[in-house]
Amino acid sequence: MSVLSVIHDKMVDIDALLMRLAHWRLKNQKIVFTNGCFDIIHRGHIEYLALTANKGDRLVIGLNTDNSVKLNKGPNRPLNDENSRALALSALSFVDAVLLFDDKTPETIIEKIKPDVLAKGADYDKKSVVGANFVESYGGKVELIPMTEGYSTTALINKINET
């Protein structure tokens, strides 16, 4: 199997993901879920995702579609289209699945996949993490992952615009 086919295999729809989740759960593997736009992959994203992956056995990323990014970030975003962003995330060895979602928040997919761990950056508080109450209702955990100071897509865009 070629490297590109392995990468593309990680880019899943909800039905394929649910089948994988069932298989992983049969093996008693802990499912970790996080989400975001991941517009321009940078050091902060890589370190955040690596720390997130360490919270379980399988890392699933909910990735905002282009329409969803526009709802959250404004009309000038994303800079990279959803397929390019999904491909970049899927190339990371510690990422097991990338699922695009079109809603403003990932609440619906969190309810469908029922992760063991819901992770978000420590720039959030638990009360503001979408899906936190749901995940904790069945015994799942909400983890706030430390962020790498000085690294954000907005800061990177601003730096590019200054030069």
Summary of the structure (lengths in Angstrom):
residues: 163
radius of gyration: 15.3
end to end distance: 42.1
largest distance: 51.9
contacts: 478
relative contact order: 0.18
helix: 45%
strand: 18%
